[in-house]
Amino acid sequence: MLDSALGLDVTAEIQLLASSMVQGPWQVPVEVARFAVRYGARSVDFVRRGSTLVVSAIGGRPPGPSLRRAVVAADVTRPDDERHEAAVTLESAGDLALLWALAVPEGTVRLTVGSTAGAVSARRDRSGRVHLQETACRDSGMTLEMHLPRRSERRAVDWLRAACRYASIPVRLDGEDLRLGIVEGSHRLRIDDPLPCVVHLGTTGEGPSLRLVRHGLLVTRATVPGYPSFIAAVELAGVASDSGSAADHRSAVTPFLPALVDRVVVGMLRLGDGLPGLGRSRAMPIVRELLRAGDLGLRPAAVRRAPLVEVVDVGGRSSWKSLEELTSRSELPPAIDPDEVDRRPHGTVAVLDDESRRLAESVTGRRWPVAVPVARRLPLRARLAVVRDAVLDRLRWLRIGRTTEVHRDRLGPGERALTGLLEHDAMPPVPGRVHVRWLEGSRPPAVRGATLELGRDHPDVRRAVARLADSSDWAPVVVRAIVPPVWRVREHGST
């Protein structure tokens, strides 16, 4: 790539190459760790010290000459032809991670590569100048001290957690082990051919979800529709270039996909005899994906022979049968959803959800009948609970609609104020003497002869009480809001 960029100045040339490999400074610590693992590091530690992230790799034999070339390529004060030649050499050797570390455009960076022969330390200052120093050293390994802005630091930590969870050596962040692996699925399968990978079965999705890693650290992800679903961390060291981009890694794994999927299907078939011991919830995803494999023409004969279908007889006894055995009968047992097995009709049924039944029909070429779940009869305790809830609902309704009068001794201060306003303070639109009767519940204000009935829980009444509690200035507004329209008409007619 660098050979095609000779028309650019070297600084722009390096930035162009870096943009195709890393998306920003926050990805550099992982690339340095990957470089260390590639050269035999036994462990990697990430430590946060304020705004500085320190990467320490113990063990291995990182090449000192590569660091010297990275110093030349990153130093903006060096001649352009020397910088270009050093960058080309680093690219061909797959050691560009050192250049990314020293070419970070912001802050200061210190990178040290040590071996039994001594240590080479490079420090890049804010001006872009890189200083090289050689010191005595007893331990092999490398250390990166990198200043990151707060936003880049957060992204760097998130990327560390995502990229290092598949590592084959201890990788820690502030002492926390980052090797979490894949948590989805019910079964773990290790495959060495055609590519080394760890596969997790019993997952759901549109197809294989691949975590493409190089030297144990994540590079990118890829989803491949059209195959049975599983999740795999696939090692591409030796297959993809150490200087390759994420797109290069996705292209590198493509030729191996058919063989990889075939090995996964073989691994799932080996679980066939153990399906009864998994439990229905864990077995059904594997059954579904094996039926999908047979539908796609992946080892269809083996899929038909495998005991993939749970059959429940009249007495509730469960057994697992192969499609080959079931289709040898004149009639297939009707299929019922796993969640409806307790409501199965009288007779023998096959436990298959809708998608599994459709796939089984495609594999066998037979139409599979569907069982209709019977109405569920609730046990006595549940039926009593239904009656109890209905009675309680009725009582709550009666409480809302009942007309029990509230004695005035039980009225609150705001309610007493509203009573006095309506009964004693003669003001329109109340015609003459009024008697106020307070009722429990939320009945709206109503007129009964010369009596004004107020449901104390009615929203308008509650608002009126609250207004009067705030200030007596609200009295005219409160009276007009509370008094029923019939009295307003009467008052209007009297005038």
N, C-alpha and C positions, 0 to 999 in steps of 0.2 A: 504493500500500500504506500509506503514511504517513497518508493522509487517513482511512483506516478505523481508525486507532489513536489518535484524539484523546482517548479516555478514559484512556489510559495516561500516566504521567509520561514526560517526554521521554527521560530516560536509558534507561528500560526500552523505550521506543519504538525508540530507535536500536539497542539490543542485539537486539531482536526482528528488526529489518530485517537487521542484520549476520548473525544466525544463519542466515537464509535465503540469504545470499550467500557467506559464507566460514565455514569450519568452525572457525576459530581464528586466533590471531595469526600462526601459521606460514604462512598463505596470503596474508597482507597484502603481503609484498614482491613477489609475482608480480602482484597486482592493481595495485600502484603502477607496476610496469614496464609492464603492459598499458596503463595510463593514459598513460604517457609515449610508448609506441609509437603510440597512437591520435593523439596530438598531434604526431607527426612526429619522434620521437627517432631519431637515426642509429645509436646503439649504446647498450647497457645493460651496466653492470658491477656485479656483486655481490662485495663484499669482506667477509671475516670478520675482525673485530678483537676477539678475546676473545669476550665474550658479546654484542657488538654486531654487527649485520649492516647494512652500508652499501649502499644502492642508488643508483647514479649513472647518470643518463640524460643523454646529450649530444645537444644539438640539439633542434629542434622549438620549438613555441610553446605551452607549457602555460599555461592561463588563470590569471592571478593572482587575479581576482575569485572564482574557485571556491575557492581556498585560503582567502580571507577568510571565505567562507560556511562552509567546513569548520571554521574556527577558532570561529566563533559557535556552530555546532551541537555541537561537541565540548566546549566550555568549560562545566563544570558550574556555574560561578558566574553565567552569563548567565541572563536571564529565559527561562522556558519557551516563551513565544510566539515570541520571537526565534529560539530554537534550533529549534523546530518548523518555522518558515517557511524557515530556512536549509536544513534537511535536505530539505524538500519540493523546494526549488529545485535542490539537488544531485541528487536522484533523477531529476527530470525532465530534467536536462542529462546524465545518465549519468556524473557525476563523483563517485560515492560512494566511490571508492577513496581519495580524500583524507580522507574522514570516517573510513573504516576505519583509516587510518594514525594519525590523531590520537585516535581513540577506543579504542585498545588499552588494555585494563583493567589491565595490569601494566607496571611500569617507566616509563621516560621515552622520549620520541620527539621527534625534530627533523626537520622537513620544510621544505625550501627550494625555491621555484620562482623561477627566474631568467629574465630576458629582457634585451634591450638597454636597456629602460627602467628596469631595476632589479630587485632581488631582494626577495622577500617570504619571511620565515622564521618558522615557527611552532614553538614548543617546548611540549610538554605535560609538566608535572611530575607527581610521584606523587600529589599531591592532586587532580588532575583539572583544574587551572587551565591554560589555554592562553595563552601569551605570544606576541604578534605583533611582529615587528620588520622594518623596511624598510631596505635598504642598497643602495649602488651596486653595479652588476654589469655586466660586459661580455659574458658568455657566456649563451646560452640553454640551458635544461635544468632538471633537478630532482634533488634529493638527499634521500634518506631515511636517517636514522640511527635504528635501532630496537634496543632492548635485548630480547633473547629469553632465557628460561630454557633450560637445557641441553636438556631434552626437546623443547621447541618449536623449538630451533635445529636439531636433527637432523631433525625433520619438515619444517622449512622448506627445508633443503638437499635432501632427497629430493624434495620437491615442485618445487623449482627445476629439478632435473635432468629430471623428467618433463614439466613444463609448457613448458620453453624449447627442447626438442629440435626443434620445428617452426618456430622463429622465422625471420622473413625478414630480420632485421638481425642484426649481431653481438651475441651475448649471452654474457657470460663470468662464470665464478665463480672468483675468485682467479686470473684469467688463463687459465683453462681454457675453451675454446669448448664451449658446451652444445648446439650445433646438430648433433645426431647424426642427426636425421631418422628414417625408418623403415628398419630393417635387415632385416626379413623380406622374402621374395619374391625373384624373379629379374628382374623387369622393372619399370621406373618409367614412369609415364604421367601427364602433366599435363593437366588438364581445366579449362576456364574456364566452361563452361555445363553444367548450370544453376547450379552453384556453383563457385567456384575451389577446386580441390583437387589434391593430389598422391596418385596411386594406385599401389600396389605390387601387381603380379600374380604368380601362381605361388605363392600361399600356401595353407594348409590351414585349415579351420575349419568352423563351422556356418553361416556366412554372412558378409556384410560386417562388418568391424570398423572402426568409424568413430572417429577422433580429432577431436572437435569443438573447433575453436580459434576464438578471436576476437582479431583483431589479431596473429595469429601465435603466440599462447600458448594452451596447452591449458586448456579449461574442464572437459570431462568426456568420457567414452567411451560408445559405444553399439554394441551388437551386434544386427544385424537378421537373424534366421533366415528361411529360405525363399528366399534369393537365392544366386547364385554367390558363392564366397568371394573376397574381396580385402581389403586394408587401405588406408584413405584418411584423410589429414588434410584435413578440410573446413573452409574459412574461412567463418565466419558473421557477420563484421562487416557491418552494414547489414541483416542478416536477423533476427538476435536482438538484443534490447535490450542496451545496455551496462550496464543495471541488472538484467538477467535472471539467474535462477538456473540451475543445471545442468539441472533439469527443463524450464525454458523453452527451453534450447538444443536438447534432444532433441525437443521438440515442434516447434521451428522448422525442423528439418531433415526432418521426416517428409514434408511435401508434395513435397519434391524427390527423394525416394528413387527412384521409378520411372524418372524421366528420368536420374538419375545412374547407376543400374544399367545402363540401356540404353546410355549412352555408354561405360561400362566394357566391356560386351560387344562393342561396335563396336571398341574398342581391342584387345581380345583377338583378334577376328577378323582384324585387320590383321597379327597375328603369325603367322597360319596358314602363309604361304609360307616363313617363317623357322624353323619348328619343326624341320626336319631338322638345322639347324646348331646347335641348342641342346644336343643331347645328350639321351638318353632320360630321365634323372633330372629335368632341368629342364623338359622338354617335357610330361611326363605330367600334372603339376598343372594346366597350362593346358588340355590336352586334356580333362581331367575336368571342369573348370569350364565350358568351352564346351558340352560334352555336357549338363551340368546346365542351362545356359541354354536349350538347345534343348528339354529335357524340360519346362521351366517355360513354354514358349511365347514365349521371348525370341528374336526373329529366327530361328525354326526353319529357314526355307528357306536362309538364309545359313550356318547351322551345318551343314546337310546337304551344302552345296556346298564347304565348306572342307576342305582336305586334313588331316584330324585323325587318321587311323589309320595307324600304321606297319605295313607288310606286309613280312614276310621270306620270300623264296622258298626253293626247295630248295637253291640254291647259297649261301645265306646273304646274298644281296643285299637291301638294304633300300630301300624306297620308301614314299612317303606317299600315301594314297588318301583320297578323300572318301567319306562314307557313301553319297552318291548313286551313285557309281561302283561301290562294292562291292555295294550292294543290287540293282544292275541284273543281276548274275550269278545263275545258277540256284542256286548254292551259295555260302554265305559261308565265308571261310577261318576255321578254328577259332581261338578266342581263347586266348592264353597269357599268363600273368603276366609283366611285364617282368623279374622276377628269375629266371624259368625259361626265358628265350629260348635259353640254351646247351643246354638239355635238350629242345628242341622235337622233335616226331616228324618223320618224313620227310614232306615236303610243305610247302605254303605256310601260314603262320600270320599272324594279326593280333595285334599286341602291345597287349593291353588288360587292365588289372587287373579284379578282380571288380566293383567299383563302376562303372568306366567301361563295362564290358560290359553291365551292367544298364541304364545310362542310354542306351547305344547301341540296345539292344533297344526301349526306350520311344520313342526318337526315330524309329526306322525301322519299328517295328511288326513286325520280324522276330526270330525266335528265333536267338540266336547260339550256335553249337556251341562246346564247350570242348575244347581240346587237352589230352591227358594227357601230362605230361612223361615221357620215357623214363628208365630207370635210368641213372645217371651212371657211366661206366666211368672209374675213376681212372687217371691216368698211372702209368707204371712207378715213378717216384720216390715217388709217394704210396703205391703198394701196398707198396713196400719199407719205407717208414716205418711202415706198419701192422704189418708182420711184426716189425720191430725193436721197436716198443712192446710187442707181445705177448710177445716173448722177455724183455724187461726186466721186465715184470710177473711173468713166471714165475720169473725169478731172484730178484726181491724176495720172492716167496712162499716159495721154497725157503730163503732166508736166515732167514725167520721160523720155519720149521718144522725146520730142520736141527739135528742133535744133536752138533755138534763140541764136544769137551771143551775146557775152558779150563784151561790149566796154571796151577798155583797162583802161579807167579812173576808172572803177569799180573793177579792179583786186586788190587783196591783195598783200602785200609785197612778200610773198613766191611765188605767181603766177607770179609776175613781174620778180623775180629772175630766175624762171624756163624758162620764155619766153626769157630773155636775154641769158641764157645759151644755148638754142637751136638755136637762131637766129644769135648770134654774135660770140660766142666762137666756132670756128671751131675745132671739135674733132670727131674722129670716135665714133660711126658708122654713124653719120649724113653726108650724101653726099652733099656737096656744100651748097648753100644758101637755107635756110628754112624759110618759113613763118608760124607762129603759129597762129591758130584761136581758140579762146576759145568759148565754147558753154555751154549753160545751160543744166542741166541734168547730167545723169551718163553714157553717151555713151562712149565706149572704144576708145582709141587713134586710129585714122584712117588716111590714106594718101589720099589726093585729089590733084593729080599732084605734085606740089612743096609745097603744103600746108599740114601741120600737124594739124589735128583737135583734140582738147582735151576737153572731157566733164569734167567740173570742179568738179562734184560730183562723178566721177568714183573713186573706192577705190585706184587703182594704182596711179592715178594723185594726190589724196589727200595725200597719203603717200609720194610721191615725193616732194610735196610742203612742207610737215612737215620736211622731212629730210634736205632740203636746208635751211629751217628756222633755223635748229639746227646748221648746219656747212656747209661751201662750200666744205669741203673735200669729201662730199657725191656725188659731181657732176658726176664723171664717172659712179658710180653705178646707179644714177638717170637716166642719159641719156640712158643707156643700158636697164633699166626697162621700160622707156616710149616709146622709138622709136619702131614702129611696126616691126615685123619680116621681112616684105617685103623689108624694107630698109637695114636690116642686110644682107639679101641674096644678094641684089644689091651691097652692099659694098664688100661682100665676093667675088662676081663675078668679081668686078672691080680690085681686088687685084690678 
